[in-house]
Each structure stands twice: as structure tokens, then as C-alpha cells.
Amino acid sequence: MLGLSGGRPKYCVTIGSQTLSWGERSRSWRGRPRYRCLVSQIPHGAVKASPIEPNVIDRPALEERLRALVGTPRGFRIGGWAVARDLPRSVTLLLPDWSVRMTVLSLERLPRRWEEQDALIRWRLGQDQRLPLVGAKIVWQTFPASCAAEPSYQVVVVSIQENILAEYESLCESTGLIPREVGVTSLHLFNLWLRASGTHKTFLEDLVWISCSDGGFTCLVIHRGRPVFIRNKPAIVASSTHRNGTDSELSMRIVHEIQASILSCRESYPELTLRRLVVAAADEWAHLAGTLEHELNMTVDRLNWDHLAPLGWSQHGGNSSSTTLPTVAGMAA
């Protein structure tokens, strides 16, 4: 998302506050994508996701854990000789949601040239004072209108401080990884869900889409098939090893955050008709779907590996938990 060149890398590393995830994409003999993911716990306090403060707190520990996780490049053989074993590997790098700031803009027009888009979006952000622009890199994803009566584009904008981005890129480079694409966990998951559900081109449904990871919460409200509201908050829940409440209490915190997000969104979109909610969360939050369905009176769908079956994608060993889905999203062919 933050600088794509050529095809998507076949490797992905996802860095969170609690876990590291590494993924490799290959092809079956039928040419279908298959994925192998590995997960490692991060030493407590080694990463502190923040949009303004340094994120990589214990670099030596994190570098050691990442190096052990990704292993040594296999290279390939020509005439019995091993070739390219020591070359850097191009990767997609996914960052925690809490390392960035996000907002949604409504634009009546969007120039074709990237430079003109960048200037327009920065001007709007400056007018609205939504995101900091000094020392920040901004990227965006556009969602065109489904009919002529609506504003032409909804634009999800992500802002990350360049010094924070440099921390993560330098960490990868020290372990032989070259980030060719950098993204945000929840937005890659959202795009994976769009693709897996067959709605990556256009859909007209109103729904709530949430992601729970690293103890935090990101909420997207979709109106007539396009994002109109985004909210991300860290520290909604504690980590699995440092929880400060029961599963029921933690689930209710998320319910209240969703309710607050919907109320805020309805101030601008009173015609919202929300009957469906999609949850992307680690396996430890499997109970969350039932609570949300009961408290919010919505049909709740939980993103998992089963959603990828219609795409012909499969696992090829490694970790098969929902924790690895962002990493798969970062390699999606």
C-alpha cells in the first residue's frame, strides 16, 4: 500500500505489538496459490505501537526473533550449484494499526495523475485538519461511486510518520528483507475479505467491519458499498497474557466502541441501515461473534480460512490460526 512496484512479493512479514508472523507463497502443481505461515511471540515491551513515539523499543531482541522466524533464503540450483542464497528477499511489510492514523475523505473528483492526487488529498487534509502532514508519508485507497448521485470517490487515507516507517524498514533490512510494499494490518484484511466474498469490485450493502488485534480495535462503516467512517483505538483490551478483565467484559468494551462509532457515523449518514457485521480477529476471540450478534442485533460473520476456499487458496503447512490471515492478505496473488 505504501509504495507498490511490480507484482506483489511472495513473502510477507507482519509486525504487531505481541506477535511476528512470516509468510511464504508458492504454487501447487495445478498453479493455485498456497501459503505457509509461521508465528512467533514478541518479547513483552519490544514493540510499542504509536503514531508519534518510537515503536521499536528492543531492537536486538526483535531482530533476533525475526531472523529466527524467516530463516535463510533457499535460493535455487543451476547445474548443481546453489544460486542466490544470500540475496535479499522482497517482502510485503504489514504494520500495526496503532502505528498510523487513518481517516476517510469524500471527494467529488480525483485527478488521474498520482502527483495531482497527492496534492489534492494533502490540501483536503490540511483544510479539515484531520491528520498531521509534517514529516508524514500519506497513502490512500479509493472507492469509486456506485451511482452518479453520490460523491465520486470515498478515499481511505493513511498517515505514518517517516521516522516510524524507517524503524520498521531498517529492522527488515537488517535481516535480509527489503520491504517493497508496506501496509496496515486491518486494511489488508478488509481487502482480503472483499476479494474472498466476491465483492471486491462493487457492492451496495451497508455493514460494519471490525478488526481486533494487538489489544486494539479498528472499525469501518460501509454505506452503499463504500467506507464512510473509520476509527481505530489502541488498548481496548489487554494482551492475552496481561488481560485486565473477563472475556465478557472485554467483549462489551468492543460492543460499546462499535455503538459509539455507529452513532458518530449516523451524524453524517442518518440513512444508514446496518444489519450485518464482519469480524476479523484472532482465534482467541472466537466468542466475540456471539456477543456482538446478541448485543447489536446484527448478523455477524467471522473472517477465517474457510472464506478463502472459493479462491482456490490453501495452506501448505505452518500455522493455520486466524492470526496468520493478515500475512496471507499481504501475499494475496
C-alpha positions in Angstrom: 0.0 0.0 0.0 2.8 2.4 0.8 4.7 2.1 -2.5 3.9 -0.9 -4.7 6.2 -1.7 -7.7 5.8 -4.7 -9.9 3.9 -7.8 -8.7 3.2 -8.4 -5.1 6.0 -10.1 -3.2 5.7 -13.8 -2.4 6.9 -13.1 1.2 5.2 -11.1 3.9 6.2 -10.2 7.5 3.5 -8.8 9.9 4.8 -7.0 12.9 2.5 -6.5 15.9 2.9 -5.5 19.5 2.5 -9.1 20.6 3.4 -11.4 17.6 5.5 -11.6 14.5 4.2 -13.5 11.5 6.1 -14.7 8.5 4.5 -16.0 5.3 5.6 -17.6 2.0 3.5 -18.0 -1.1 4.1 -20.8 -3.6 2.1 -22.6 -6.3 0.6 -26.1 -6.3 1.2 -28.3 -9.4 -2.1 -27.0 -10.6 -0.9 -23.4 -10.4 -3.1 -22.5 -7.4 -1.7 -20.3 -4.6 -0.8 -22.0 -1.4 0.5 -20.3 1.8 2.8 -21.3 4.6 2.8 -19.0 7.7 4.8 -19.1 10.9 4.1 -17.1 14.1 6.4 -16.1 16.9 5.6 -14.3 20.2 7.4 -10.9 20.6 9.2 -10.3 23.9 7.0 -8.1 26.1 7.7 -4.4 25.5 9.9 -5.0 22.4 7.4 -3.1 20.2 5.2 -0.3 21.4 2.9 0.8 18.5 2.3 4.5 18.5 1.7 7.1 15.7 4.0 9.6 17.3 6.6 7.9 19.6 9.3 5.4 18.6 7.9 1.9 18.0 10.9 -0.5 18.1 11.9 -0.4 21.7 14.1 -3.5 22.0 15.6 -3.8 18.5 18.2 -6.6 19.3 15.6 -8.9 20.7 13.2 -8.2 17.9 15.9 -8.6 15.2 16.9 -11.9 16.8 13.3 -13.2 16.8 12.6 -12.1 13.2 15.9 -13.6 11.9 15.0 -17.0 13.5 11.5 -16.8 12.1 12.3 -16.0 8.5 15.3 -18.4 8.2 17.8 -18.5 5.4 16.8 -18.0 1.8 16.7 -21.3 -0.1 17.8 -19.9 -3.4 17.7 -22.2 -6.4 20.1 -24.5 -8.2 21.7 -24.3 -11.6 23.9 -27.1 -12.8 24.1 -28.4 -9.3 25.3 -25.1 -7.9 23.3 -23.2 -5.3 22.5 -19.7 -6.6 21.1 -16.5 -4.9 21.1 -17.9 -1.4 22.3 -14.7 0.1 20.3 -12.2 -1.9 17.8 -10.0 0.0 14.2 -11.1 -0.3 11.5 -8.6 -1.3 8.6 -8.6 1.1 5.3 -7.0 2.0 5.6 -5.4 5.4 2.4 -5.0 7.5 2.4 -2.6 10.4 0.1 -2.4 13.5 -2.9 -0.2 13.0 -1.8 1.8 16.1 1.4 3.0 14.3 -0.6 5.1 11.8 -3.5 7.5 11.7 -6.5 6.9 9.3 -9.4 8.8 8.0 -12.0 8.8 5.2 -12.4 11.7 2.7 -15.3 12.3 0.3 -14.1 13.8 -3.0 -16.2 14.9 -5.9 -13.3 14.3 -8.3 -9.9 12.7 -8.3 -7.2 13.5 -10.8 -5.6 10.7 -12.8 -2.0 11.6 -12.1 -0.6 10.4 -8.7 1.1 13.8 -8.1 -2.2 15.7 -8.5 -4.0 13.2 -6.3 -1.4 13.6 -3.6 -1.7 17.4 -3.8 -5.5 17.3 -3.6 -5.6 14.9 -0.7 -3.0 16.8 1.3 -4.9 20.1 0.6 -8.1 18.5 1.9 -6.4 17.0 5.0 -4.9 20.5 5.7 -8.3 22.1 5.3 -10.0 19.6 7.6 -7.0 19.3 10.0 -7.7 15.6 10.3 -4.2 14.1 10.0 -0.7 15.5 10.7 1.2 16.2 7.5 4.6 17.5 8.7 7.2 14.7 8.4 4.5 12.2 7.4 4.0 9.9 4.4 0.4 9.5 3.2 -1.1 6.8 1.1 -4.7 6.1 0.1 -7.2 3.7 -1.3 -10.1 4.9 -3.5 -13.6 3.6 -3.7 -15.5 4.9 -6.8 -19.2 5.8 -6.6 -21.8 3.2 -7.4 -24.2 5.8 -8.9 -23.9 9.4 -10.3 -26.0 10.9 -7.4 -23.2 10.2 -4.9 -19.8 12.0 -4.4 -17.5 10.4 -6.9 -15.0 8.9 -4.5 -14.5 7.8 -0.9 -10.9 7.7 -0.1 -9.4 5.9 2.9 -6.2 7.8 3.8 -3.4 6.5 6.0 -0.7 8.8 7.5 2.5 7.5 9.1 5.5 9.5 10.4 8.5 8.8 8.2 10.8 8.2 11.2 8.4 5.5 12.4 8.3 3.9 9.0 12.1 4.0 8.8 12.3 2.0 12.1 10.4 -0.9 10.7 12.1 -0.8 7.3 15.6 -0.8 8.9 14.6 -3.7 11.1 13.6 -5.7 8.0 16.8 -4.7 6.1 19.0 -5.9 8.9 17.6 -9.4 8.5 17.9 -9.6 4.7 14.4 -8.4 3.9 13.6 -5.5 1.5 10.1 -4.0 2.0 8.7 -3.4 -1.4 5.2 -2.8 -0.2 4.2 -1.5 3.2 0.6 -1.7 4.5 -1.6 -1.7 7.5 -3.0 -4.9 9.0 -6.7 -4.1 9.1 -6.9 -2.6 5.6 -5.2 -5.6 4.1 -7.6 -7.8 6.0 -10.5 -5.7 4.7 -9.3 -6.1 1.1 -8.9 -9.8 1.6 -12.4 -10.1 2.8 -13.7 -8.1 -0.2 -11.9 -10.4 -2.5 -12.9 -13.6 -0.8 -16.6 -12.6 -0.5 -16.7 -11.8 -4.3 -17.4 -8.1 -3.6 -14.0 -6.6 -4.5 -15.5 -4.6 -7.4 -18.7 -3.2 -6.1 -21.5 -4.0 -3.6 -24.4 -1.9 -2.3 -24.7 -3.3 1.3 -24.5 -1.3 4.5 -22.4 -3.1 7.1 -19.9 -2.7 9.9 -16.4 -4.3 9.5 -14.1 -4.6 12.5 -10.7 -5.9 13.2 -9.4 -6.8 16.7 -5.6 -7.2 17.0 -2.8 -6.3 19.3 -5.3 -5.4 22.0 -6.9 -2.7 19.8 -9.8 -2.1 17.6 -10.4 -0.8 14.1 -14.0 -0.1 12.8 -15.0 0.6 9.2 -18.6 1.6 8.5 -19.6 0.7 4.9 -22.5 2.7 3.3 -23.8 1.7 -0.1 -20.7 -0.4 -0.6 -18.1 2.2 0.3 -16.2 3.1 3.5 -17.6 6.3 5.0 -16.2 6.1 8.5 -13.1 4.7 10.1 -12.0 4.6 13.7 -9.0 2.9 15.3 -8.3 2.8 19.0 -5.4 1.1 20.8 -5.6 -0.6 24.2 -9.3 -1.5 24.0 -8.3 -4.9 25.6 -5.1 -6.1 27.2 -2.9 -8.7 25.7 -3.8 -12.4 26.1 -1.1 -12.7 28.8 -1.9 -9.4 30.6 -5.7 -9.2 30.5 -7.5 -6.9 32.9 -11.0 -8.4 32.7 -13.1 -11.4 31.8 -13.9 -12.3 28.2 -17.4 -11.0 28.7 -16.2 -7.6 30.0 -13.7 -7.3 27.1 -16.3 -8.2 24.6 -18.7 -5.5 26.0 -15.9 -2.9 25.6 -15.8 -3.7 21.9 -19.6 -3.5 21.7 -19.6 0.0 23.3 -16.9 1.1 20.8 -18.9 -0.2 17.9 -22.1 1.6 19.2 -20.1 4.8 19.6 -18.7 4.5 16.1 -22.2 3.9 14.6 -23.7 6.9 16.4 -20.9 9.1 15.2 -21.2 7.9 11.7 -25.0 8.5 11.7 -24.5 12.2 12.3 -23.3 12.4 8.7 -25.2 9.4 7.3 -28.6 9.2 9.0 -30.0 6.8 6.4 -27.6 4.0 7.4 -29.3 0.6 7.5 -26.9 -1.7 9.4 -27.9 -5.4 9.7 -24.6 -7.1 9.2 -21.2 -7.1 10.9 -18.0 -8.8 9.8 -15.3 -9.6 12.4 -11.6 -10.2 11.7 -10.0 -11.4 14.9 -7.6 -14.0 16.3 -8.9 -17.4 17.3 -8.8 -16.4 21.0 -11.7 -14.0 20.2 -13.9 -16.7 18.7 -16.5 -16.0 21.4 -16.8 -12.3 20.3 -19.1 -13.0 17.4 -21.9 -14.4 19.6 -21.8 -11.3 21.9 -21.9 -8.9 19.1 -24.8 -10.6 17.4 -26.8 -10.6 20.7 -26.0 -7.0 21.8 -26.1 -5.3 18.4 -28.9 -7.3 16.8 -26.9 -7.9 13.7 -25.9 -10.9 11.6 -22.3 -11.5 12.4 -19.8 -13.2 10.1 -16.2 -14.0 11.2 -13.4 -13.9 8.7 -11.5 -17.2 8.7 -9.6 -19.6 6.4 -12.9 -21.1 5.1 -13.6 -17.8 3.3 -10.5 -18.4 1.1 -11.6 -21.8 -0.1 -13.7 -20.4 -3.1 -10.5 -18.6 -4.3 -8.7 -22.0 -4.5 -6.1 -20.9 -1.9 -4.8 -23.4 0.6 -2.4 -23.8 3.5 0.9 -25.6 3.0 2.0 -26.4 6.5 2.9 -23.9 9.2 0.5 -22.1 11.5 -3.2 -22.3 10.5 -4.8 -19.9 13.0 -6.7 -16.8 12.1 -3.6 -14.8 13.4 -1.9 -15.5 10.1 -4.7 -14.1 7.9 -3.1 -10.6 7.7 0.1 -12.2 6.5 -1.8 -14.1 3.8 -3.5 -10.9 2.8 -0.1 -9.3 2.3 0.8 -12.0 -0.2 -2.5 -12.4 -2.0 -1.8 -13.2 -5.6 
